[in-house]
Amino acid sequence: MAPPALSVGVVGSARLQPPDPRCALAEQTGAAIAAQGWTMITGGYGGLMEVASRAAAEAGGKVIGLPMRGWANLTPNKWNNELRWSTTYAERLAQLLAADAVVVLDGGIGTLSEAATVWAALQTEPDAADLVFLGTGWEPVLQAFTTHLVIDDSDLAHVTVCADPRQAIAHIAQARSRRRSARPRG
């Protein structure tokens, strides 16, 4: 039986461009998602989003971009097969929240806000997207959250940290095969 066709959001910095070594993880992620026959969803613009989109498209995958109508100074990258335009950031985030999983690459404030939104949904929504932090930089960030914020091990249990895309893909495939029961945690 073939695995179900999933949609996987990939969020990451628009500022990082090749030859930055962090682009390799984005490229591997895009190719791995396409190899599963899954649809990849990104913000649709440059940086790590474009690197992952190119890799997915070149591997025969479907790429959906989520550009904003008000961001006239930005142009969606050419690797998007489909564009789902949003007028508000809330509308754009709703598109991301509709994914089956979200993979978080290296990034800044935008990446962190998208990850936090998905994470918050995981606390209260039974069918919320799985959240995977990918790469070596996230473990110390998550640990700092537990040290300095009101975040504990039960909150961390909602997220997964993977070192490489193969682990992330295996986690997503396994996690989506079972249902989650969530309760509000606040």
trRosetta pair geometry for C-beta under 8 A, 3 or more apart (Angstrom, degrees):
i j d omega theta_ij theta_ji phi_ij phi_ji
2 37 7.7 -17 178 52 120 158
3 6 7.7 -41 140 -13 105 104
3 36 6.7 -49 75 -171 139 97
3 37 7.5 150 70 53 97 114
3 173 5.9 -49 -140 -139 146 108
4 176 6.9 -125 58 129 122 128
5 37 6.0 -81 -110 126 84 100
5 38 6.4 160 -163 -108 57 53
5 39 7.1 52 169 -12 97 92
6 36 7.5 -18 41 124 104 129
6 38 4.5 -19 67 -126 80 114
6 39 7.3 -144 104 34 43 74
6 100 4.2 -87 -159 46 102 153
6 101 6.7 25 162 10 135 102
6 172 6.9 174 109 154 166 117
6 176 6.0 -75 -97 -111 137 175
7 38 6.7 170 -94 -179 22 91
7 39 4.5 -24 -110 72 77 105
7 40 7.7 167 -160 -88 63 14
7 41 5.7 40 174 -20 105 116
7 64 7.6 -12 -148 26 117 134
7 98 7.5 4 82 115 143 80
7 99 4.7 -119 110 -134 98 74
7 100 5.4 128 53 3 63 91
8 33 5.1 -134 59 -131 138 126
8 38 5.3 45 -3 142 110 137
8 39 7.2 161 22 83 66 52
8 40 5.7 -30 72 -110 88 62
8 41 6.9 180 87 22 35 81
8 99 6.1 97 -126 -177 16 123
8 100 6.5 -47 -75 62 60 91
8 101 4.9 -13 -120 70 83 95
8 102 7.2 162 -169 -92 61 29
8 103 6.2 28 170 -8 109 106
8 172 6.5 5 -103 -153 123 161
9 40 7.8 117 -113 -167 20 58
9 41 4.5 -40 -99 76 67 103
9 42 7.2 136 -160 -85 63 39
9 96 4.9 73 -118 -150 157 82
9 99 4.1 -153 -25 -5 99 169
9 101 7.1 -156 31 101 73 47
9 102 4.0 -15 69 -112 111 82
9 103 7.0 -178 91 25 57 63
9 114 7.9 -139 147 166 136 127
9 118 7.8 -160 67 -83 141 143
9 129 6.7 5 19 -163 117 160
10 26 7.4 115 167 -143 133 82
10 29 6.0 134 -125 131 135 132
10 30 7.0 -64 -17 -78 174 75
10 33 7.3 -108 -49 -32 125 156
10 40 5.8 -4 -2 -166 117 105
10 41 7.1 157 16 74 68 49
10 42 5.1 -30 68 -88 90 92
10 48 7.8 -128 145 134 107 100
10 49 7.0 152 101 -117 98 64
10 52 4.9 -127 121 141 156 165
10 102 7.6 179 -75 -159 25 60
10 103 5.0 -12 -109 65 72 102
10 105 6.6 32 -178 -14 90 112
11 42 7.3 159 -86 -139 44 69
11 43 7.0 76 -121 -32 74 102
11 49 7.8 -9 -133 -83 36 97
11 96 7.4 37 -61 -142 119 138
11 102 6.4 13 -1 -177 108 107
11 103 7.4 173 25 85 65 52
11 104 5.5 -16 67 -114 98 65
11 105 6.8 -167 92 27 46 78
11 107 6.5 -44 138 -29 84 163
11 110 7.7 -144 -174 126 111 86
11 111 5.1 151 141 -132 104 75
11 114 4.5 -163 -131 93 163 146
11 115 6.6 -153 76 -54 141 80
12 16 7.2 -60 150 40 106 124
12 26 5.9 -134 67 -97 167 118
12 47 6.8 -152 111 125 89 109
12 48 3.3 -62 108 91 128 145
12 49 6.3 -180 59 -52 87 65
12 52 7.2 118 29 -17 133 133
12 104 7.2 141 -73 -171 73 45
12 105 3.2 -9 -90 67 127 113
12 106 6.0 49 -150 61 101 50
12 107 4.7 -156 -153 -62 41 110
12 111 5.7 35 -120 -106 24 131
13 16 4.5 78 88 -1 123 101
13 22 7.9 39 38 112 125 140
13 47 5.1 -114 116 169 65 143
13 48 5.2 81 56 0 65 118
13 105 7.2 -104 9 104 74 101
13 106 5.8 -32 -5 111 116 77
13 107 4.1 -177 -52 -116 72 64
13 108 5.7 80 -108 -6 98 86
13 110 7.9 124 -112 59 49 106
13 111 6.1 -51 -61 -34 59 136
14 43 7.1 -71 -71 78 111 145
14 45 5.3 -1 -122 100 123 122
14 46 5.2 79 -163 73 86 77
14 47 3.8 175 -155 6 27 137
14 48 7.3 -97 -79 27 29 74
14 49 6.3 -12 -95 11 74 114
14 110 7.3 15 -2 56 106 149
15 47 5.5 30 24 -104 23 135
15 108 6.9 47 11 -15 128 128
16 20 4.8 -108 -165 74 92 157
16 22 5.4 -53 -169 78 153 119
16 23 6.1 -170 140 -66 106 84
16 26 7.9 155 97 -18 124 144
16 47 5.1 81 51 -160 61 98
16 48 5.3 32 66 -46 113 93
16 51 8.0 -50 105 -5 95 139
16 106 6.6 62 -29 91 158 114
17 20 6.1 101 66 3 39 111
17 23 7.0 10 167 -74 19 136
17 46 7.3 -16 -88 162 100 110
17 47 6.2 -84 -66 -112 67 55
17 51 8.0 170 -135 -51 43 115
18 23 4.8 -110 -78 73 71 172
18 51 6.8 135 -41 -100 96 120
19 23 7.3 -123 -161 30 23 135
20 23 5.2 107 74 -20 81 100
21 24 5.9 -25 -175 3 58 114
22 25 6.0 -40 -170 26 56 111
22 26 7.2 55 139 -14 70 102
22 48 7.2 -52 125 -89 101 119
22 105 7.4 125 167 171 104 107
22 106 4.8 -43 -169 29 144 146
22 135 7.3 26 -141 -129 95 150
23 26 5.4 -55 -156 38 47 114
23 27 6.1 49 148 -23 75 104
23 48 6.6 -151 -113 -104 65 72
23 51 4.8 -144 -159 -124 95 164
24 27 5.6 -54 -148 36 32 113
24 28 6.3 31 155 -17 66 106
25 28 5.8 -53 -145 39 31 110
25 29 6.2 35 153 -24 64 107
25 105 6.2 156 108 -134 115 108
25 106 7.6 96 63 -4 137 100
25 134 6.3 163 171 134 125 113
25 135 5.5 27 -154 -83 170 107
25 164 7.6 -129 -127 -131 92 58
25 165 7.0 161 -163 -41 69 100
26 29 5.6 -54 -147 34 29 114
26 30 6.5 29 157 -18 64 104
26 48 4.2 -153 -92 -158 150 87
26 49 7.9 -81 -159 -48 134 17
26 51 4.2 72 106 94 128 119
26 52 4.3 -95 178 -55 88 89
26 55 7.4 158 127 8 68 136
26 105 5.4 35 -83 -126 89 163
27 30 6.1 -54 -150 35 29 109
27 31 6.5 23 156 -12 63 110
27 51 5.3 -73 -64 164 77 101
27 52 6.8 -132 -80 -90 28 47
27 54 7.6 -32 -117 76 84 98
27 55 4.4 146 -156 -66 61 144
28 31 5.9 -60 -148 42 30 109
28 32 6.0 30 156 -21 66 111
28 55 7.3 -68 -36 179 14 163
28 164 7.2 -51 126 -170 149 86
28 165 4.5 -169 127 5 101 141
29 32 5.8 -57 -144 37 28 110
29 33 6.4 28 158 -19 64 105
29 52 5.4 -31 82 -123 104 111
29 55 7.5 101 66 80 55 143
29 103 6.0 -178 -159 122 135 154
29 105 6.9 -123 1 -73 161 118
29 134 6.6 87 -88 133 132 171
29 165 4.5 -161 -90 -103 59 125
29 168 7.0 -6 -121 68 96 150
30 33 6.0 -55 -149 33 29 109
30 34 6.5 24 156 -13 63 108
30 40 6.2 25 -132 -108 72 173
30 51 7.1 -165 -10 122 139 61
30 52 3.6 162 -58 -169 112 59
30 53 6.3 -113 -125 -38 140 14
30 54 6.9 71 120 61 165 50
30 55 3.4 118 83 74 121 106
30 56 3.8 -103 -178 -37 92 85
30 57 7.9 -28 169 3 125 62
30 59 7.3 157 130 16 81 125
30 61 7.2 -163 174 51 76 147
30 63 7.9 5 -149 -95 110 118
31 34 5.8 -59 -149 40 31 110
31 35 6.2 37 153 -27 66 107
31 55 4.4 -76 -45 164 82 110
31 56 6.6 -138 -69 -79 32 47
31 58 7.6 -35 -96 74 91 96
31 59 4.7 132 -135 -46 69 149
31 165 7.9 86 63 122 81 164
32 35 5.5 -50 -145 31 32 116
32 36 6.9 30 155 -18 61 103
32 165 4.2 170 4 148 156 126
32 166 6.7 -140 -124 -77 142 49
32 168 7.4 99 106 71 149 103
32 169 5.0 -121 159 -54 120 137
33 36 6.0 -60 -161 33 33 109
33 38 5.0 -87 -175 73 79 111
33 40 4.7 91 116 -74 149 109
33 52 7.9 43 20 -179 132 104
33 56 5.7 -23 73 -108 107 115
33 61 6.2 75 104 -139 85 161
33 103 8.0 -130 -68 4 124 144
33 169 7.2 -155 -80 -99 52 105
34 37 7.6 46 -180 -72 38 22
34 38 7.4 -107 -84 55 22 68
34 40 6.9 -47 -58 -19 76 121
34 55 7.3 -160 5 127 131 72
34 56 4.2 160 -49 -149 116 67
34 57 7.6 -136 -90 -35 146 17
34 59 3.7 126 96 91 143 118
34 60 5.9 134 174 66 119 62
34 61 2.6 -108 -112 -42 97 125
34 62 7.9 152 -115 17 85 45
35 59 6.1 -59 -56 168 72 139
35 61 7.8 -49 -21 -62 38 116
36 169 6.1 -171 -52 -155 136 118
36 173 7.3 -143 -138 -75 138 113
37 61 7.7 -168 -125 -112 23 83
38 61 7.3 -2 73 -142 54 118
39 61 7.3 156 -117 178 36 94
39 62 4.5 -35 -117 83 84 111
39 63 7.6 173 -167 -86 70 22
39 64 6.2 32 168 -7 113 111
40 52 6.7 -149 172 144 148 107
40 53 7.0 -169 104 -103 129 60
40 56 4.7 -88 18 -121 147 168
40 61 6.0 49 1 142 109 134
40 62 7.1 166 26 89 68 56
40 63 5.2 -19 72 -111 99 70
40 64 7.1 -179 92 27 47 71
41 63 7.9 154 -90 -163 29 52
41 64 4.6 -21 -107 71 76 104
41 65 7.8 167 -157 -86 58 19
41 66 6.5 47 179 -31 97 112
41 95 7.0 -159 -174 143 141 99
41 96 6.7 -179 121 -110 130 61
41 99 5.5 -136 37 -85 137 125
42 45 7.9 -129 131 29 107 54
42 49 4.0 145 166 -150 134 97
42 52 6.2 146 -75 79 141 120
42 53 5.6 -99 23 -62 146 106
42 63 7.0 -14 14 -167 104 99
42 64 7.6 155 24 83 58 55
42 65 6.0 -24 72 -111 80 66
42 66 7.1 -154 102 17 35 90
42 80 7.9 -124 55 -91 99 97
43 49 5.0 -79 47 -103 90 156
43 65 6.8 5 117 -158 30 77
43 66 5.5 -69 -133 62 37 92
43 67 7.3 84 162 -84 65 48
43 92 7.8 36 -128 -178 78 127
43 110 7.8 23 -80 152 155 134
44 49 6.6 -32 20 158 13 138
44 53 7.7 83 -125 -80 39 152
44 64 7.8 -59 -80 140 101 46
44 65 2.2 91 -109 -172 106 108
44 66 5.3 -176 -15 37 114 40
44 67 4.5 -90 85 -50 143 81
44 76 4.4 -34 154 -132 107 105
44 77 6.6 -168 170 25 52 81
44 80 5.3 21 -138 -77 92 142
44 83 6.2 80 -139 -122 149 86
45 49 5.5 66 62 70 59 144
45 50 6.9 -65 124 -47 40 97
45 65 7.5 124 -32 -158 45 120
45 67 6.8 113 -58 -101 86 89
45 74 5.5 -26 -120 175 128 128
45 75 7.7 118 -130 79 80 37
45 76 6.2 -89 -87 -116 53 48
45 77 6.2 110 -171 -24 20 92
46 49 6.6 79 86 58 14 99
46 50 4.7 -16 -140 -18 43 133
46 74 7.8 -130 0 -154 99 103
46 77 6.0 134 -82 -66 53 111
47 50 6.1 114 48 18 31 97
47 51 7.2 -60 139 -3 37 100
48 51 5.4 -51 -143 37 38 114
48 52 6.1 36 159 -15 69 105
48 105 5.1 -157 166 96 153 147
48 106 7.0 163 -64 62 155 79
48 107 7.1 -103 32 -78 143 93
49 52 6.2 -59 -149 41 26 106
49 53 6.1 26 153 -20 63 113
49 65 7.7 88 165 -122 123 94
49 77 6.9 172 111 2 95 135
50 53 5.4 -56 -141 39 31 114
50 54 6.1 35 159 -23 66 103
50 77 4.1 162 -111 -90 99 160
50 79 6.5 129 -152 21 65 126
51 54 6.0 -52 -148 32 26 110
51 55 6.6 22 155 -14 60 108
52 55 5.9 -59 -150 39 31 110
52 56 6.2 28 155 -17 67 109
52 105 7.5 -155 -52 -29 135 151
53 56 5.8 -57 -145 39 29 109
53 57 6.0 26 158 -16 66 110
53 63 4.7 94 -145 -157 87 152
53 65 7.2 17 -110 -75 145 100
53 77 5.7 132 74 86 150 135
53 79 3.8 135 134 94 105 130
53 80 6.3 -34 -160 -64 140 61
54 57 5.9 -59 -144 40 27 108
54 58 6.0 23 160 -16 65 112
54 77 7.6 -83 -52 153 88 138
54 79 4.7 -119 -78 -81 53 153
55 58 6.0 -57 -142 40 26 108
55 59 6.3 17 158 -12 62 112
56 59 5.9 -66 -149 43 28 106
56 61 3.8 -72 177 69 86 133
56 62 7.7 -54 150 61 116 24
56 63 5.2 126 92 -72 127 107
56 79 7.4 109 61 160 88 124
57 60 7.8 77 -179 -48 30 9
57 61 6.3 -87 -74 63 29 76
57 63 5.3 -52 -62 -7 94 132
57 79 4.3 -146 -6 -162 148 96
57 81 7.0 168 -109 -46 103 95
62 81 5.1 -79 -152 40 70 153
62 82 7.4 14 -179 5 100 109
63 79 5.6 5 70 134 162 87
63 80 5.2 -117 111 -120 103 43
63 81 5.2 123 52 2 67 89
63 82 7.6 175 93 31 49 70
64 80 6.7 52 -150 -154 18 93
64 81 6.9 -49 -73 60 53 86
64 82 4.8 -22 -113 73 79 101
64 83 7.6 158 -164 -93 63 22
64 84 6.1 21 178 -6 109 110
65 76 5.0 111 131 -152 159 125
65 77 7.1 175 -94 43 145 79
65 80 3.6 -49 -12 -108 119 141
65 82 7.2 180 26 90 69 50
65 83 5.0 -23 70 -109 100 72
65 84 7.3 176 86 25 48 68
66 83 7.9 162 -85 -159 20 61
66 84 5.5 -21 -107 70 67 94
66 86 6.3 18 -179 -9 87 118
66 92 5.2 117 158 -151 119 90
66 95 5.1 169 -116 89 130 145
66 96 6.8 -66 -23 -55 172 87
67 71 6.8 -127 -175 58 86 119
67 74 7.2 -166 -144 104 107 110
67 76 4.7 -86 -58 -69 137 112
67 83 5.8 -15 19 -158 110 112
67 85 5.8 -27 77 -109 86 69
67 86 7.4 -179 95 25 39 77
68 71 4.2 77 75 -1 105 110
68 74 7.8 53 50 59 91 126
68 85 7.4 110 -131 -160 15 70
68 86 5.6 -41 -108 72 63 88
68 87 7.6 97 -158 -131 73 12
68 89 7.3 -9 -106 -81 132 62
68 92 6.2 -40 -81 -65 92 141
69 85 5.4 71 -61 177 88 114
69 86 6.8 -136 -6 88 87 36
69 87 5.2 -13 29 -103 130 59
70 87 7.1 79 -26 -160 100 53
71 74 4.5 -14 144 33 112 113
76 80 5.5 -33 159 8 123 145
76 83 5.8 -90 -68 -106 178 126
77 80 6.2 121 75 -19 72 93
80 83 5.6 65 136 -69 144 79
84 95 5.6 156 107 -129 139 149
86 89 7.5 101 126 -96 134 19
86 91 4.0 170 -152 99 108 108
86 92 3.9 -156 49 -64 166 79
86 95 6.7 -124 -63 -10 127 130
87 91 5.9 53 46 27 68 153
88 91 4.6 101 59 2 82 101
88 92 7.1 -145 99 -3 47 85
89 92 5.4 -53 -150 37 38 114
89 93 6.2 38 152 -19 69 105
90 93 5.7 -53 -145 38 31 110
90 94 6.5 39 152 -26 63 102
91 94 5.6 -49 -152 27 31 116
91 95 7.1 36 148 -21 60 98
92 95 5.8 -50 -161 27 36 113
92 96 6.9 31 145 -14 65 104
93 96 5.4 -54 -152 38 41 113
93 97 6.1 42 151 -21 71 105
93 114 6.9 -158 -117 -120 91 75
93 117 5.4 -72 -160 157 128 165
94 97 5.6 -52 -143 38 32 113
94 98 6.6 40 153 -28 62 103
95 98 5.9 -55 -157 26 30 115
95 99 8.0 47 144 -35 56 88
96 99 6.0 -33 -172 -2 44 115
96 102 6.5 51 175 -100 97 129
96 114 6.1 -72 155 -156 168 108
96 117 7.5 74 90 92 127 129
96 118 7.0 -89 134 -69 108 107
96 129 7.7 -76 149 -4 68 161
97 117 6.9 -90 -72 136 107 109
97 118 6.5 -171 -103 -100 72 72
97 121 5.8 146 -139 -62 113 167
97 128 7.2 -53 -163 -141 88 80
97 129 6.3 -146 -153 -6 42 117
98 129 7.8 41 81 -54 12 114
99 102 5.7 108 80 -66 135 80
99 129 4.8 40 84 -106 82 136
100 129 6.1 112 133 -123 15 79
100 130 7.0 4 143 14 65 93
100 172 7.3 93 116 -171 105 106
100 176 5.5 22 173 -108 122 133
101 129 5.3 153 -109 -173 19 89
101 130 4.1 -19 -114 57 91 96
101 131 7.5 -171 -160 -67 69 26
101 132 6.5 21 177 -2 113 109
101 172 4.5 -54 -45 -129 172 114
101 175 7.3 104 -92 77 121 127
101 176 6.9 -87 -44 -58 111 115
102 114 7.4 -149 -177 145 144 102
102 115 7.3 -176 122 -109 129 61
102 118 4.8 -101 39 -112 150 166
102 129 4.8 66 -14 134 94 138
102 130 7.3 -176 26 84 60 51
102 131 5.5 -8 64 -111 97 66
102 132 7.2 180 90 30 48 71
103 132 4.9 -22 -111 73 68 106
103 134 5.4 19 -175 -18 99 130
103 165 8.0 31 -154 -120 154 81
103 168 5.7 56 -117 -177 121 144
103 172 7.9 -54 -63 -61 102 134
104 107 7.2 -99 -174 17 83 122
104 111 6.3 117 -157 177 93 101
104 114 7.6 169 -107 92 101 100
104 115 4.6 37 -101 -93 145 122
104 131 7.0 20 -16 -172 115 85
104 132 6.8 -177 18 91 77 50
104 133 4.8 -29 65 -110 115 60
104 134 6.3 165 71 16 53 79
104 138 7.0 103 98 -94 115 142
105 111 7.2 -93 70 -140 64 140
105 134 5.7 -28 -92 68 58 109
105 135 6.5 77 -147 -17 58 132
106 111 7.5 44 136 132 28 175
106 135 5.9 -47 -49 70 88 169
106 137 5.7 64 -103 39 96 148
107 110 6.5 -92 167 73 124 78
107 111 2.4 82 102 -10 147 159
107 112 6.7 -163 97 -30 102 67
108 111 5.9 104 46 21 39 102
108 112 6.9 -73 136 -4 31 103
109 112 5.7 -58 -143 40 29 111
109 113 6.2 28 159 -21 66 106
110 113 5.8 -55 -146 35 28 109
110 114 6.5 26 156 -16 63 106
111 114 5.9 -57 -150 37 29 109
111 115 6.3 27 154 -16 65 109
112 115 5.7 -56 -146 39 31 111
112 116 6.1 32 156 -21 65 108
113 116 5.7 -53 -144 37 30 112
113 117 6.4 35 155 -23 63 104
114 117 5.8 -52 -150 31 31 113
114 118 6.7 27 154 -13 64 105
115 118 5.9 -58 -152 39 32 108
115 119 6.1 34 151 -22 67 110
115 131 6.7 106 -155 -158 78 122
115 133 7.2 53 -143 -88 139 93
116 119 5.4 -54 -143 38 32 116
116 120 6.3 37 156 -23 65 103
117 120 5.8 -50 -149 32 29 111
117 121 6.7 29 152 -17 61 104
118 121 5.7 -56 -154 35 33 113
118 122 6.6 41 148 -27 64 102
118 128 7.0 142 -169 172 67 110
118 129 5.4 -57 -149 70 113 114
118 131 4.9 144 122 -90 120 116
119 122 5.6 -49 -155 25 34 117
119 123 7.4 37 149 -24 61 97
119 131 5.6 27 -80 -66 70 177
119 155 7.8 47 174 180 114 94
119 158 6.3 113 -152 106 75 128
119 159 6.2 -20 -113 -64 103 118
120 123 5.9 -51 -164 21 38 113
120 124 7.5 -8 156 13 65 106
121 124 6.6 -87 -156 52 36 84
121 125 4.7 -22 178 22 82 128
121 128 4.1 161 129 -128 100 132
121 129 7.1 49 89 29 134 80
122 125 7.0 -58 -90 51 19 85
122 128 4.6 -148 -85 95 51 144
122 129 7.6 -78 -71 68 93 56
122 130 8.0 76 -104 -122 121 32
122 131 6.0 -84 -47 -4 144 121
122 158 4.2 125 127 -175 135 127
122 159 7.4 146 58 -62 170 70
122 180 7.9 -49 -155 143 79 160
122 182 6.8 -162 168 -110 46 141
123 155 7.4 -17 -88 -124 117 77
123 158 6.4 -55 -69 -81 67 161
123 182 6.3 138 159 -169 22 120
123 184 6.7 58 137 -140 94 39
123 185 4.5 -96 -168 28 119 110
123 186 7.7 -172 144 -19 142 27
124 128 7.8 86 65 -42 55 136
124 182 5.7 151 -152 135 7 126
124 183 7.4 -25 -116 144 54 17
124 184 4.8 29 -108 -95 102 69
124 185 7.3 -133 -61 13 79 73
125 128 3.9 105 82 -52 109 101
125 182 6.1 18 60 60 23 153
126 179 6.9 10 170 179 107 95
126 180 5.5 176 -163 85 62 80
126 181 6.1 -10 -121 -120 106 36
126 182 5.0 -157 -82 20 53 97
127 179 7.9 -40 -88 -143 73 84
127 180 7.4 164 -83 47 30 100
128 180 7.5 -63 42 70 81 144
128 182 7.1 37 9 -31 115 160
130 160 7.2 0 173 13 104 119
130 171 7.3 -177 156 132 145 98
130 172 5.8 176 72 -117 144 72
130 175 4.7 89 -98 112 148 148
130 176 6.7 -99 -17 -60 131 81
131 158 6.7 34 41 135 120 86
131 159 4.7 -52 95 -116 110 84
131 160 7.1 154 91 24 58 72
132 159 7.4 159 -95 -169 26 76
132 160 4.9 -25 -111 74 74 100
132 161 7.6 145 -164 -101 61 21
132 162 5.6 -2 -172 6 111 116
132 168 4.8 117 155 -138 153 99
132 171 6.1 134 -99 86 129 138
132 172 6.7 -70 -29 -61 142 96
133 138 3.7 176 159 172 130 168
133 139 7.9 162 107 -54 133 52
133 142 6.9 -166 25 -47 169 127
133 159 6.1 38 -10 167 104 122
133 160 7.2 -174 26 90 71 46
133 161 4.8 -24 70 -107 103 73
133 162 7.4 160 80 23 51 65
134 138 7.4 84 44 -6 21 140
134 161 7.8 172 -81 -158 27 54
134 162 5.4 -18 -110 69 72 93
134 163 7.9 57 -158 157 62 4
134 164 7.7 57 -160 -141 98 9
134 165 6.8 34 -149 -81 139 61
134 168 5.4 -15 -94 -69 116 142
135 138 6.1 105 72 -7 80 99
135 163 7.4 65 -120 -147 16 39
136 139 6.9 -45 -168 16 48 109
136 163 6.8 34 -70 -131 75 80
137 140 7.0 -66 -169 40 44 98
137 141 6.5 38 146 -17 74 116
138 141 5.3 -64 -149 41 43 114
138 142 5.9 39 158 -20 78 106
138 161 5.5 -167 94 -126 120 110
139 142 6.0 -56 -145 37 28 108
139 143 6.4 28 155 -19 63 108
139 161 5.5 98 -77 -177 82 163
140 143 5.4 -53 -144 38 36 114
140 144 6.3 41 154 -23 66 101
141 144 5.7 -52 -152 33 31 112
141 145 6.8 38 147 -24 62 99
142 145 5.4 -44 -155 26 37 117
142 146 6.9 33 150 -15 64 100
142 156 6.3 99 172 -118 122 108
142 159 7.3 -148 -118 83 140 141
142 161 6.9 -119 5 -65 153 132
143 146 5.8 -54 -154 36 37 108
143 147 6.4 34 149 -19 67 108
144 147 5.5 -57 -146 39 36 113
144 148 5.9 -6 169 12 72 115
145 148 6.8 -78 -134 52 20 83
145 149 5.0 -35 -168 34 65 122
145 151 4.6 -10 143 53 102 150
146 149 7.2 -48 -82 55 16 80
146 151 5.1 -97 -89 93 57 91
146 152 6.3 97 -136 -109 98 33
146 153 7.6 49 -125 -56 138 55
146 155 7.9 177 -92 63 90 117
146 156 6.8 -18 -68 -48 125 126
151 155 4.6 -103 -158 74 78 154
151 156 7.1 94 159 -47 100 83
152 155 5.6 106 52 11 52 100
152 156 7.2 -104 120 0 33 95
153 156 5.3 -54 -143 41 38 113
153 157 6.4 54 152 -36 65 96
154 157 5.5 -37 -152 15 34 121
154 185 7.2 -176 122 -134 119 146
155 158 6.2 -48 -176 15 42 112
155 185 7.2 176 -88 126 83 155
156 159 6.2 -71 -160 44 48 96
160 168 7.8 149 106 -119 119 66
160 171 5.2 176 134 -176 165 155
160 175 7.7 -129 -22 -58 146 146
162 165 7.6 100 121 -92 131 18
162 167 3.9 180 -154 100 114 114
162 168 4.3 -172 65 -64 160 76
162 171 6.2 -136 -67 -3 132 141
163 167 6.1 67 43 19 71 149
164 167 5.4 99 61 9 70 100
164 168 7.3 -132 107 -5 38 93
165 168 5.2 -55 -144 38 41 115
165 169 6.1 42 158 -22 73 102
166 169 5.9 -53 -148 35 29 110
166 170 6.4 27 154 -16 63 108
167 170 5.8 -57 -148 39 31 111
167 171 6.2 32 154 -21 66 107
168 171 5.7 -56 -149 36 29 112
168 172 6.3 27 156 -18 65 106
169 172 5.9 -54 -146 36 30 109
169 173 6.3 29 157 -18 64 107
170 173 5.9 -56 -147 37 29 111
170 174 6.3 21 158 -12 64 111
171 174 6.0 -65 -149 43 28 105
171 175 5.8 22 160 -18 69 114
172 175 5.9 -57 -135 40 26 108
172 176 6.1 19 167 -15 64 111
173 176 6.5 -62 -145 37 20 104
173 177 6.9 23 154 -27 57 109
174 177 5.8 -61 -158 25 32 114
174 178 7.6 -1 158 3 64 103
175 178 6.8 -78 -161 44 34 90
